């Protein structure tokens, strides 16, 4: 059984990777997860970086170049043949045509309920370790700050008494961005307890 390091979700992902993978899995589509299990020395991505591969789509990156090509070739075969997880031990040097100089181990595995559960647990652990940012006000400055903070690894609690000031929730909003609308009469102490 392989372990999944804390996932590093690409900024292009419209939400947590587990949520993205749950849809195709529920429809019975084959999906393969490629994860950087180990990264030593100079590497294009850190341990935990991952990408998902479907029959006609992919999301995320494990670093590009020949490293990613090796992972994708293995994933495409696994989409058709199924099979046990594969560990690719890749020295990043002249032998593979990627001159980073480090060493990467990729884990390539079919996504099933067990893998999805592990991924959700890893995402929850990663989220729990993120700092909190409490943003008060949903006016033009608050909206600009919320947009600027969205790609950062933090949990945003956005508070304003005017619910109509919040932009509509879109699937592209990070899962860690929370909106709160509370009565203006609430005091700070009461607000902290409510969150």
C-alpha positions as CSV (number, residue, x, y, z in Angstrom):
1,X,0.0,0.0,0.0
2,X,1.5,3.4,-1.0
3,X,1.2,6.5,1.1
4,X,0.0,9.8,-0.3
5,X,2.0,12.8,0.9
6,X,0.1,16.0,1.6
7,X,-1.2,17.0,-1.8
8,X,-0.1,20.1,-3.6
9,X,-3.0,21.0,-5.7
10,X,-2.2,23.0,-8.8
11,X,-3.7,26.6,-9.0
12,X,-5.6,25.6,-12.1
13,X,-7.6,23.0,-10.2
14,X,-11.2,24.2,-9.5
15,X,-11.1,22.6,-6.1
16,X,-9.6,19.8,-4.1
17,X,-8.3,17.0,-6.2
18,X,-10.4,14.5,-4.4
19,X,-13.6,16.4,-5.3
20,X,-12.5,16.5,-8.9
21,X,-11.8,12.8,-9.0
22,X,-15.0,11.8,-7.3
23,X,-17.1,12.7,-10.4
24,X,-15.4,10.5,-13.0
25,X,-15.1,7.7,-10.4
26,X,-18.8,7.9,-9.6
27,X,-19.5,7.6,-13.4
28,X,-17.4,4.5,-13.6
29,X,-14.6,6.2,-15.6
30,X,-11.0,5.0,-15.1
31,X,-8.8,7.6,-13.5
32,X,-5.1,7.3,-12.6
33,X,-3.3,9.4,-10.0
34,X,0.4,10.2,-10.4
35,X,2.1,11.4,-7.2
36,X,5.6,12.6,-6.4
37,X,6.2,10.1,-3.6
38,X,9.8,11.2,-3.0
39,X,11.9,14.2,-4.2
40,X,15.6,14.4,-3.4
41,X,18.0,17.1,-4.6
42,X,17.0,19.5,-7.3
43,X,13.6,18.5,-8.7
44,X,10.9,20.3,-10.6
45,X,8.2,19.5,-8.0
46,X,8.1,18.7,-4.3
47,X,6.9,15.5,-2.7
48,X,3.1,15.5,-2.7
49,X,2.7,17.1,-6.1
50,X,0.2,15.1,-8.1
51,X,-1.7,15.0,-11.3
52,X,-4.7,13.0,-12.4
53,X,-5.2,11.4,-15.8
54,X,-8.4,10.3,-17.4
55,X,-9.0,8.8,-20.9
56,X,-9.1,12.2,-22.6
57,X,-8.0,14.6,-19.9
58,X,-5.4,15.4,-17.3
59,X,-5.1,18.0,-14.5
60,X,-2.1,19.1,-12.5
61,X,1.6,18.4,-13.1
62,X,4.4,16.4,-11.5
63,X,7.1,18.6,-13.1
64,X,6.9,18.4,-16.9
65,X,9.6,17.2,-19.3
66,X,10.6,13.6,-19.6
67,X,9.7,12.9,-15.9
68,X,6.0,13.7,-16.6
69,X,6.1,11.9,-19.9
70,X,7.2,8.7,-18.2
71,X,4.4,9.1,-15.6
72,X,1.8,9.8,-18.3
73,X,2.9,6.8,-20.4
74,X,2.5,4.5,-17.4
75,X,-0.8,6.1,-16.5
76,X,-2.2,5.7,-20.0
77,X,-1.3,2.0,-19.9
78,X,-2.9,1.6,-16.5
79,X,-6.1,3.2,-17.7
80,X,-6.5,0.3,-20.1
81,X,-4.9,-2.6,-18.3
82,X,-5.6,-1.7,-14.6
83,X,-3.1,-3.4,-12.3
84,X,-1.2,-2.7,-9.1
85,X,0.4,0.7,-8.2
86,X,3.7,1.3,-10.0
87,X,6.7,3.1,-8.5
88,X,8.9,4.8,-11.0
89,X,12.4,5.6,-9.7
90,X,13.7,8.5,-11.9
91,X,17.2,10.0,-11.7
92,X,16.9,13.5,-13.3
93,X,20.0,13.6,-15.4
94,X,21.3,13.0,-18.9
95,X,19.9,9.4,-18.9
96,X,16.3,10.7,-19.1
97,X,17.1,14.0,-20.8
98,X,16.0,16.1,-17.8
99,X,18.9,17.9,-16.2
100,X,17.5,19.0,-12.8
101,X,20.1,16.7,-11.2
102,X,17.8,15.4,-8.4
103,X,16.0,12.2,-7.9
104,X,12.2,11.5,-8.0
105,X,10.0,8.5,-7.2
106,X,6.6,8.7,-8.8
107,X,3.7,6.5,-7.6
108,X,1.2,5.8,-10.4
109,X,-2.1,4.1,-9.3
110,X,-5.6,3.6,-10.4
111,X,-8.0,5.7,-8.4
112,X,-10.6,3.7,-6.4
113,X,-12.5,4.4,-3.2
114,X,-9.5,3.5,-1.1
115,X,-7.2,5.9,-2.9
116,X,-9.9,8.6,-2.9
117,X,-10.3,8.2,0.9
118,X,-6.5,8.5,1.4
119,X,-6.4,11.6,-0.8
120,X,-9.3,13.2,1.1
121,X,-7.5,12.5,4.4
122,X,-4.3,13.9,3.1
123,X,-6.1,17.1,1.9
124,X,-7.8,17.5,5.3
125,X,-4.5,17.2,7.1
126,X,-2.9,19.7,4.8
127,X,-5.9,22.1,5.2
128,X,-5.8,21.7,9.0
129,X,-2.2,22.9,9.1
130,X,-2.9,26.1,7.1
131,X,-3.1,29.4,9.0
132,X,-6.3,31.3,9.3
133,X,-7.0,34.7,7.8
134,X,-10.0,36.5,9.1
135,X,-11.1,39.2,6.6
136,X,-13.7,41.7,7.8
137,X,-15.6,43.6,5.1
138,X,-16.9,42.6,1.7
139,X,-16.6,46.0,0.0
140,X,-14.3,46.7,-2.9
141,X,-11.2,46.4,-0.8
142,X,-12.3,43.2,0.9
143,X,-13.1,41.7,-2.5
144,X,-9.7,42.6,-3.8
145,X,-8.0,41.2,-0.7
146,X,-10.0,37.9,-0.9
147,X,-9.1,37.5,-4.6
148,X,-5.4,38.1,-3.8
149,X,-5.5,35.6,-0.9
150,X,-7.4,32.9,-2.8
151,X,-4.4,31.0,-4.3
152,X,-2.4,31.1,-1.0
153,X,-2.3,28.1,1.4
154,X,-4.5,29.5,4.1
155,X,-8.0,29.3,5.4
156,X,-9.9,32.5,4.7
157,X,-12.9,33.4,6.9
158,X,-14.6,36.4,5.3
159,X,-17.1,38.3,7.4
160,X,-19.6,41.0,6.6
161,X,-23.1,41.8,7.8
162,X,-24.2,42.4,4.2
163,X,-24.7,39.0,2.6
164,X,-25.5,40.6,-0.7
165,X,-21.9,42.0,-1.0
166,X,-20.3,38.6,-1.3
167,X,-19.7,37.5,-4.9
168,X,-21.6,34.3,-5.9
169,X,-19.9,31.1,-4.9
170,X,-18.3,29.5,-8.0
171,X,-16.8,26.0,-8.3
172,X,-13.5,27.7,-8.9
173,X,-13.4,29.2,-5.4
174,X,-10.9,27.4,-3.2
175,X,-12.5,25.1,-0.7
176,X,-10.8,26.9,2.1
177,X,-12.5,30.2,1.4
178,X,-15.4,30.5,3.8
179,X,-17.9,33.3,3.8
180,X,-19.8,34.4,6.8
181,X,-22.7,36.9,7.0
182,X,-23.6,38.0,10.5
183,X,-25.8,40.6,12.0
184,X,-24.1,44.0,12.4
185,X,-25.0,44.0,16.1
186,X,-22.8,41.1,16.9
187,X,-19.8,41.9,18.9
188,X,-16.3,40.6,18.3
189,X,-16.5,38.0,21.2
190,X,-19.8,36.6,19.9
191,X,-18.5,36.5,16.4
192,X,-15.4,34.5,17.4
193,X,-17.6,31.9,19.1
194,X,-19.8,31.7,16.1
195,X,-16.9,30.8,13.8
